[in-house]
């Protein structure tokens, strides 16, 4: 819903909130109803899916084809058709061990990358100033709910969609969204009219 299409009073009424903010009970109820203010993460691949992903990479497929060819050659040489040696089986073992090592290293690196990403997410957990029960509080951004009254100060990151109630010379850096390098001025009195 585009709250900027409605007046400030209409938005406050529709969200059943006011300038004193929400009560603790209302916040808990809205978290139950709407969930946390965060993106849903995709389901992580299972361990078997990760192994299959690594086995389906082109270099690994080439090595497995080489192992099949080496196995066929070793079987034919074992029958004495080409006068081969016992070291043919060693070639098969070496190729397969390279495949196993490659998959293990890939899984290890992927695991380290996932742990590093989780650590970055925890480091970048934003906090937001809200007004609840008439009192300013600093909360984790994922605890915001529809109807919260958020206070923004210079340098704050906007952590949720919001309808401006009041502002003084507010400019927002939107480069991540629009690519614009110049901050955009925001006006709380602006209301976008419905197209006719």
N, C-alpha and C positions, 0 to 999 in steps of 0.2 A: 504494500500500500504506500502511496506517495503522500506523506503527511503534509508536505508543503502545498498541497492543493486545498487544504483546509486552514481556517483561521486558527490562531493559537488557542482560543477558548474552545473551539470545536475539538481540537486535538486533545486538550486536557480532559474534556468531557468524555470523549470516546474511549480514552485510556483510563478513565476513572481515577484521575490523579489530580494533584494541585501543587501549589508552590511549596508546600511543606513536604512534598514527596510521599512516598509510600511507607506504610508501616511494615514492621518486621514480618508480621503474619501475611500481609499482602505479597511481599517479596517471595516468601517461601512458597505460597500458593502459585505464584506466577512461574517460579522456577519449575515446579511440578508440572504446570500446564504447558509451558513453552520450552522448557529445557534450558541448558546453559547457553550463554552468548559465545558460542564457538562453532567453528566449522566441523561438520561431521568428517571423520577420517575414514578413508577407504579401509576395507578389511585387509589386514596384512596377509601376505602369502604364507602358506604353511611351509614347513621345512621341506616336504616332498616337492611342492611347487617350485621352491627356490632351486632345488637340485635339478629338476627338469628344465628350468630356465637356463641354468648353466650348461646342461648337456645339449641344449638346442642351439648354442652359439656355433657359428661357422667354424672357427678353429678347432673346437672340440669335435664337431662332426667329422672334419677332415682327419683328425687323429683316430677316431673310432673306425673310419673306413680303412685307414692304414692298418689298424689292428686286425680287422677282418681279413684284409689281403695277406698280412703276415701270418695269420692263423691258417689260412688256406695253403699258403706256401709251406708252412711247417708240417701240416698234415700230409701234403704230397711228398715232401722230402722224407718224412718218417716212413712212408711206404717204399721209399727207395727209388721213386720214379725219376728223380733228378739228382740223386746222389748228394743230398743236402747233409747238414750237420745238426747236432743237438742245440747249437746256439740259436737256431731259428726260434725256439720257444722263448729264449731270453729276449729276443726282439719284441715279441708279443707282450711279454711281461713289462718291458721298459715302456712301451707305448701306452699300455693300460695304466701303469703307475703314473705316467705324465698326466693322463686324463683325470685320475683320482686326485692328484696333487692340485691340478688346475681348478677342479670343482671345490676342493677344500679351501684353497686360497680365496676363491671368489666368494664363498660363503662367509669366510672370516672377515674379508674386507667389507662385505655388505652389512654384517653384524656391527662392525665398528662404525660404519657410516650411519646406521640407524641409531646407535647409542649417542653419537655426536649430535645428530639432529634433535633427539629428545632433550639433550642437555641445552642446546640452543633455544628450544621452545621454552624450557623452564627459565632460562636467563632472560628471555624476551617477554615474560609474562607482565603485561601492562597493568598498571593500577589506574583507577579512575576516582575522581571526587564526585560523590553523589550526595543528595540531600534526602535523608530518610527520617521520618518522624520529626521534621523541622531541624535536624542536626546534620552538619556536614560530616561525612565519613569517607575514608579512603578504602575502596574495595577492589578486589581483583576484577579485571575487565570481564571475565567470564561470568561474573555474578550479576551483571546488569540484566534488567528485565524490562519489557515494555511498560512505560509509565514512570520509569525512574527519571528524576530530575538530575541532570549531570551538569557540573560546573567545569568549564574549561578555562585554563590559564595559559599564558604564553609558553609555547613549547610543548604543550600536551598533545598526545596522540588521540585522535578521535577513534574510539574503539567500538562504536556501534552507530547505526543509522539514528539520526536525531532530528527533531524539529526545534529550531532556535526559538527561544522565548524572548530573550533580550541579549544585546551585544553592544560592544563599544569598539568600533574600528576593527572588527574581526576579519582577519584574512586567513585563508586556509591553503596550505601547500597541497595541491592535488596531483603532483607529477606522477605518482605511482598509479593513479587512476586514468588520467587524461593525457599525460605526457607534457602538460603545460609546465614551463619552468618558472612562471610568474605566479605568485600567490593570488588567489581569487577572493575578492571581498564578498562577505556574506551579510545579508540583510534579513533580520527576523520578521520584518513587516511584509516581506515579499510573499505573495500568494500566487501560485501558478493557476491560471484560469483553465477550465476545461475547454478543449476545442469544440467549436460549434458545428 
